[in-house]
């Protein structure tokens, strides 16, 4: 379904990003693994992708740094010939009540989650415009839709990403580039494992389907948005949350 196409997934050393990378590879796409320079997981993910019989490479860098992003995009085009799919997954949390939140924690989350996605979209749009096709998928969050106490920085960054998604879709639709977002709910991952049992139970009680999501649940929807099955879908935000937000 994605044979011969090339995808870049930021923050794909582990967690949701890794699940997305492996899913796209299983559908035949070449997948470039991107993570921060200190990541020890990126190479492992790359080997797992290659084991599926598709091309892969690790290109590390910081999405906050536009030069790193240019290197990521230019190297991918040089090695694989095109970029058909770009997944903005890189993100961090620095939770805390607003009155106690430091300026440093606010800036860090906004810079990686929102500025990083802007850097990537702005850079990858150029080769996609030349191709007159491409699918950009942003990993937002339901807290960007509903807000969440103790996550002013994270919810603001994800709400901003949703706005960026819609603007990107409008600006580049005429060039054949689609841009959509997925908004995960409570997904089992390293990011949610650190939460207290009390907080987990509160989320669980509010989910109509009565279960937490898995990283594959996100990867499956990303795969749909990356494929021709979603050719007429752009500017949309798909909640993947078991019905938590309706």
LOFITI-975468 format. One line per 2 residues: number of its first residue (from 1); for each residue x, y, z of C-alpha. Coordinates in steps of 0.001 Angstrom, whole numbers, plus 500000, padded with zeros to 6 digits. Layout:
LOFITI-975468
NUM) X Y Z | ...
//
This chain:
LOFITI-975468
1) 500000 500000 500000 | 502972 502329 500639
3) 505567 500461 498590 | 508211 502730 497123
5) 507257 505693 499309 | 509467 507296 501937
7) 508419 508476 505375 | 510154 510482 508069
9) 508950 510020 511648 | 510371 512379 514261
11) 510847 511106 517790 | 510662 507543 516512
13) 513203 505863 518740 | 510496 504509 521011
15) 506850 504773 522043 | 504228 506055 519630
17) 506859 507183 517118 | 508398 503720 516965
19) 504990 502092 516539 | 504249 504453 513643
21) 507605 503754 512002 | 507091 499997 512197
23) 503526 500232 510900 | 504523 502308 507872
25) 507392 499913 507181 | 505014 496943 507359
27) 503044 498590 504565 | 506116 498856 502370
29) 507401 502371 503059 | 511045 503268 503522
31) 511267 504922 506942 | 513796 507459 508207
33) 514158 507357 511969 | 514730 510720 513624
35) 515405 511332 517287 | 517546 513515 519512
37) 521328 513036 519284 | 521479 511311 522673
39) 518886 508688 521737 | 520078 505103 522135
41) 516835 503671 520751 | 516868 505097 517221
43) 519379 502565 515882 | 517367 499676 517312
45) 514203 500935 515646 | 516065 501336 512376
47) 517240 497702 512492 | 513684 496524 513155
49) 512480 498507 510153 | 515201 497072 507895
51) 514246 493571 509019 | 510901 494142 507278
53) 512684 494363 503943 | 512431 498124 503381
55) 514980 500930 503416 | 515750 502819 506597
57) 518265 505261 508032 | 518853 507087 511290
59) 519218 510848 511005 | 519484 512354 514450
61) 518863 515997 515243 | 516906 518493 517293
63) 513663 519658 515675 | 514098 523014 517431
65) 517160 523631 515285 | 516217 524561 511719
67) 519645 523509 510412 | 519169 520041 511904
69) 515765 519847 510218 | 517216 520916 506862
71) 519841 518192 507192 | 517106 515662 507979
73) 515047 516591 504927 | 517914 517106 502459
75) 519678 513882 503435 | 516453 511905 503097
77) 515778 513291 499615 | 519371 512570 498572
79) 519283 508994 499872 | 515736 507949 498995
81) 514750 510346 496222 | 511560 511710 497790
83) 509648 512382 500986 | 506050 511250 500680
85) 505048 511118 504344 | 506180 513268 507264
87) 505024 512526 510806 | 505594 515228 513429
89) 505722 513066 516524 | 508619 514533 518549
91) 507336 515926 521823 | 507945 516325 525544
93) 506014 517060 528720 | 506995 519154 531714
95) 503822 519073 533773 | 502980 521344 536674
97) 500308 523696 537893 | 500400 527021 536085
99) 501342 529102 539110 | 504332 526859 539735
101) 505392 526352 536131 | 508776 527802 535277
103) 509428 529847 532181 | 512023 527260 531185
105) 509485 524423 531279 | 506990 526485 529269
107) 509593 527373 526622 | 510977 523846 526323
109) 507577 522256 525639 | 506474 524969 523233
111) 509793 524914 521373 | 509842 521158 520802
113) 506137 520417 520382 | 505105 523455 518336
115) 508142 525278 516965 | 509704 521936 516073
117) 506655 520957 514028 | 506682 524372 512314
119) 510350 523934 511398 | 509656 520508 509948
121) 506556 521499 507978 | 508205 524592 506529
123) 511237 522576 505429 | 509559 519433 504085
125) 506929 521451 502211 | 509500 522450 499568
127) 510310 518969 498223 | 506667 517956 498562
129) 505613 520998 496512 | 508010 519953 493752
131) 506497 516474 493808 | 503005 517997 493979
133) 502049 515427 496566 | 502658 514545 500186
135) 501003 513716 503484 | 501951 515524 506696
137) 500576 514047 509912 | 500898 515857 513228
139) 500626 514037 516546 | 498523 516344 518698
141) 496627 515329 521860 | 493126 515449 523253
143) 494402 517882 525882 | 494882 520295 522996
145) 491134 519995 522457 | 489839 519948 526027
147) 492690 521359 528143 | 493979 519698 531282
149) 494921 520974 534731 | 498653 520783 535290
151) 499476 520821 531588 | 499237 524459 530534
153) 502371 524222 528392 | 501545 520843 526827
155) 497891 521596 526105 | 498788 524992 524639
157) 501443 523432 522398 | 499034 520778 521145
159) 496214 523267 520606 | 498695 525330 518617
161) 499625 522243 516615 | 495982 521721 515719
163) 495777 525303 514438 | 499023 524799 512537
165) 497579 521641 510980 | 494541 523454 509602
167) 496588 526366 508271 | 499068 524003 506628
169) 496204 522119 504984 | 494781 525338 503550
171) 498094 526762 502359 | 499346 523655 500558
173) 496201 521882 499338 | 496586 523361 495851
175) 500024 521699 495620 | 498661 518259 496422
177) 499880 518253 500019 | 497503 517040 502707
179) 497953 517783 506415 | 496016 516142 509220
181) 496417 515572 512933 | 495639 512754 515300
183) 494849 513501 518918 | 495690 510559 521176
185) 493892 510100 524458 | 495344 507960 527234
187) 497822 505705 525441 | 500017 503219 527268
189) 503567 504525 526824 | 506619 505655 528765
191) 505015 509099 528980 | 501915 507768 530770
193) 503652 505063 532806 | 505001 507713 535193
195) 501502 508848 536199 | 500131 507835 539590
197) 497604 505016 539908 | 495044 507587 541052
199) 495414 509662 537901 | 495293 506561 535709
201) 492094 505433 537392 | 490485 508841 536849
203) 491209 508597 533137 | 490053 504995 532975
205) 486713 505821 534602 | 486086 508560 532010
207) 486735 506398 528932 | 483478 504992 527480
209) 485202 502025 525816 | 486569 501048 529228
211) 490204 500533 528228 | 493415 502429 527636
213) 494773 502828 524124 | 497880 501192 522733
215) 500564 502722 520524 | 499334 500577 517623
217) 495953 502325 517833 | 497692 505562 516900
219) 499892 503935 514273 | 496891 502430 512491
221) 495189 505803 512010 | 498446 507451 510953
223) 498847 504711 508341 | 495378 505510 506997
225) 496226 509211 506740 | 499531 508391 505053
227) 497895 506202 502421 | 495758 506818 499349
229) 492732 505656 501342 | 492598 509186 502781
231) 493112 511066 499510 | 490113 513310 500191
233) 490965 514016 503839 | 492870 517134 504874
235) 492765 519668 507691 | 491156 517169 510049
237) 491830 516221 513672 | 490987 512632 514570
239) 490588 511874 518262 | 491887 508411 519206
241) 490728 508246 522777 | 488115 505543 523324
243) 485398 508194 523401 | 486951 510315 526154
245) 486205 513483 524170 | 483010 513561 522106
//
